[in-house]
Amino acid sequence: MPKGLLYKDKHQPSNVRVDDLLSKMTIEEKVAQLCSDLPVNFVENGELNNEAKIKFKDGLGRITQYSTLGLISASSIAKTSNDIQRFFVEETRLGIPVMLQGENLCGYPGAGGTLFPSQINLGSTFKPELAKEMAEVISEETMAVGIKQALSPVIDVSRDPRWGRTYETYGEDPYLITQMGINYIKGMQKNKTQGVLATAKHFLGYSETQGGLNMTATRLCDRELYEVFATPFEAAIKEADLGSVMASYSDIDGIPVAANKKIATGLLRDTMGFEGVLVSDGAAILKIFDYHKIGKTYQESGVLACRAGCDTEMPIGNAYRHLPEYIGKGMLSLERLDEAVKRVLKSKFEYGLFDNPYVDEKKISVSMANDKKWELVEQITEESIILLKNDNKLLPIKKGKKIAVIGPHGGSLREPISGYTYPAYVEMMIAANNEESDMEISFQGMSDEAKKDKASNKDEKPKSPFTVAVFNNEEIESLKDMDSIYKGQYKQKTLVEFLSQESIVSYAKGCDVIDDSTDGFAEAIKVAQESEVVVMTLGGNCGWFGTTGGEGKDRSTLELPGVQQKLLEKIAATGKPIVLVLYGPGIFSINWSLEKVDSIIQAWLPGAKGAEAVGKVIYGDANPGGKLPVSIPRSVGHIPSNYNHRTGSGYGSSKGNLVMGTGYVDSPDTPLLPFGFGLSYTSFELYDFALESKEVDTDGTIVATCKVENTGKFDGDEVIQLYYYFKDAWVTRPIKQLGGFKRISLKAGEIKTLKFNLDAAQTGYYNEEMEFVVEPGRLDIMIGTSAESINFKEEILLVGNKVDLTGKRKYTCDVKVI
């Protein structure tokens, strides 16, 4: 180690190394650490071009969407990672490595990675430990190719099913989301040096959309912002040492989050205690200027964001690189710049970039997907499947029967796979390299950024993040054969193929997901008539092209897309028993189906092992145990239908008398299916409910127990859920809130006892003085198997003094099987 360079001494504490390095940096080098760039701008055929050495002579903070370089092979991106780091470490003045970033929502989205089902599937398992195991796999594969920052998880509280990104979330409940988020982040970050920096998004209230549309204004009060939407983030900060947070596109009270000091600094840092890096969403700084129309110039929007507390700009730092000019004008303090740079440098030190900037290219293959990892995928997928209806015990179907599979999903390898995955990225690359579509595709605003970046060169065509320059022609052609990826890398089957292994199966597509053509109806009807039972595979799909969901793919209706409902009704008219399997990134109002169809399975976006999971449930080789992480409304007009609405609002509240009315005049005001709902092939009974004490100190623990018995003939899983409602607040409170849950497996006839330990601090709220407290008063404790299936309800009394929870909140209810 050169004398006097403390920052290169790995034995020094990170804060000492940060301070030492900062003291040696010029203002240009500092600003460079807050900026980003896209690999397409300096990588050609997998190699760093000469322009990069000039452009990044002062260093660079991060490379965004770096995993797009891994579409060909894991070994190729790993080699490029080492080449890039070698430049920054060995050829820049201070040798600061660059942070390579990728999207890790459902796995490392490159060749060789393990593909998991969507996050809404994971939420449906009600098993947070699976989130941790999944993230550990993703972290290993991501780090193996040189990526050290993941732009995940999504811990938005999603209460509007019209929003196309619902599938990226864990559902509508802040407690469920909190538990999934904490575990995902722990699995991703590990011990930091051997892990990947997690970036929780989108801060804050991004999912509470106006009209269900992406990137619209967030209209929430301070109380709800903190109590509901900030809770998963704060829990991740306190319990999982979350390293990074992403500021959302939306504005709160007229100010975009990235430039909103009240949110980005006051709430996130002063109230919630976050010390990590706050990054902008892709092109969020640009959108402050050209979307929200704030600031005289794009560069001015950058200084507004930095001043408010946003540390970095992504995907390209075209505004932040001008920050020195504003420091010179007195519009931004050097202290604020240094604060942001310190956070960026600290993350690079803590996650081992300075001490281990290179990857071992010889060990790539052993770090990627393998049989054991695919077994975990199969487990998560299988445990996410939800049985919504099973009249006449149609399911499970006896093997050997004549089965008709009808619908666009049953014979498709692509439709069960979600967005932000390897296949979705390949689709984006192929489309972006089409001469007619290049730059007409916007992905997180990155194309907009690329246009801005190249605007000064009138002779050069702007590049999208996926342009052909990063790959050669042979590589691009190899990716156009998607079946080789599905069947080769993923060993994927269609549902038709899986069911055909044990039964006589005929398939008719019937219609496309979105298309209005009914040309396939006749064949579908014929196939149905010749069968003993029909499996209808209907719903939506996900991605960036021709889909019903995804980023910027929102819906104005909750009906089945295209002519799928018409197809379903035609097949039902044949009189054959029907199993309806619902796919897609969102939910559907299935009123007609619940009345007319025998059995309904919610599969969401089950991914590469979806055929096995759904097929095993259909045959009874697996007993469905998933639960709805969202409420299903009767129609789009019932939104919002989340179960935890405030007293006096939403369904189930006493609203008035005969004159004033008590709900809708044309339908019930309750959801079609409630949060936490899910059936099984067996039956369960809850009994012997008991409270340890009916008086609990405001700083104490509420202890509740109950027995659960599998009273049916099948082994199966049940999710026991504890809810609470505080009655004596001087502000309106949610009518019930999930406080704890446990998924347990029971053999036929088996009995288990559960013990819930609910810390009173978990029930805290903002009182009328906007103090976050636990106060004495009456509290209802409820235990059941969904938000509406409550088996036991009893009142306890919180006694003692008001407890200030500032810095002392609790987020996790310990549940044990005793």
Sequence and secondary structure as in RCSB ss.txt:
>XXXX:A:sequence
MPKGLLYKDKHQPSNVRVDDLLSKMTIEEKVAQLCSDLPVNFVENGELNNEAKIKFKDGLGRITQYSTLGLISAS
SIAKTSNDIQRFFVEETRLGIPVMLQGENLCGYPGAGGTLFPSQINLGSTFKPELAKEMAEVISEETMAVGIKQA
LSPVIDVSRDPRWGRTYETYGEDPYLITQMGINYIKGMQKNKTQGVLATAKHFLGYSETQGGLNMTATRLCDREL
YEVFATPFEAAIKEADLGSVMASYSDIDGIPVAANKKIATGLLRDTMGFEGVLVSDGAAILKIFDYHKIGKTYQE
SGVLACRAGCDTEMPIGNAYRHLPEYIGKGMLSLERLDEAVKRVLKSKFEYGLFDNPYVDEKKISVSMANDKKWE
LVEQITEESIILLKNDNKLLPIKKGKKIAVIGPHGGSLREPISGYTYPAYVEMMIAANNEESDMEISFQGMSDEA
KKDKASNKDEKPKSPFTVAVFNNEEIESLKDMDSIYKGQYKQKTLVEFLSQESIVSYAKGCDVIDDSTDGFAEAI
KVAQESEVVVMTLGGNCGWFGTTGGEGKDRSTLELPGVQQKLLEKIAATGKPIVLVLYGPGIFSINWSLEKVDSI
IQAWLPGAKGAEAVGKVIYGDANPGGKLPVSIPRSVGHIPSNYNHRTGSGYGSSKGNLVMGTGYVDSPDTPLLPF
GFGLSYTSFELYDFALESKEVDTDGTIVATCKVENTGKFDGDEVIQLYYYFKDAWVTRPIKQLGGFKRISLKAGE
IKTLKFNLDAAQTGYYNEEMEFVVEPGRLDIMIGTSAESINFKEEILLVGNKVDLTGKRKYTCDVKVI
>XXXX:A:secstr
  TT GGG TTS HHHHHHHHHHT  HHHHHHTT EE GGGTEETTEE HHHHHHTTT  SEETTGGGGGSS HH
HHHHHHHHHHHHHHHHSSS    EEEE  SSS  STT      HHHHHHHT HHHHHHHHHHHHHHHHHTT  EE
   B      TTSTTGGGS  S HHHHHHHHHHHHHHHHTTSTTS EEEEEEETTTTS STT TT  B   HHHI
IIIISHHHHHHHHHH   EEEE SSEETTEEGGG HIIIIIIIIIIT   SEEEE TTHHHHHHHTS  SSSHHH
HHHHHHHHT  B  S  TTGGGHHHHHHTTSS HHHHHHHHHHHHHHHHHTTTTT  S  GGGHHHHS  HHHHH
HHHHHHHHH EEEEEGGG  S  TTSEEEEESTTTT SSTTS SSSHHHHHHHHHHHTSTTTTTT  STTHHHHH
HHHHTT TTS    TT GGGS HHHHHHHT HHIIIIIIS    HHHHHHTTSEEEEE  S SS    TTHHHHH
HHHHT SEEEEEEE  BSSSS SBSTT   S  S STTHHHHHHHHHTTT  EEEEEESSS    HHHHHH SEE
EEEES GGGHHHHHHHHHHTSS      SS B SSGGG    TT BTTSSTTS    TTT SS SSS SS SB T
T  B SS EEEEEEEES SEEETTSEEEEEEEEEE SSS EEEEEEEEEEE   SS  BS EEEEEEEEEE TT 
EEEEEEEEEGGGG EE TTS EEE SEEEEEEEESSSS EEEEEEEEEESS EE TTT     EEEE 
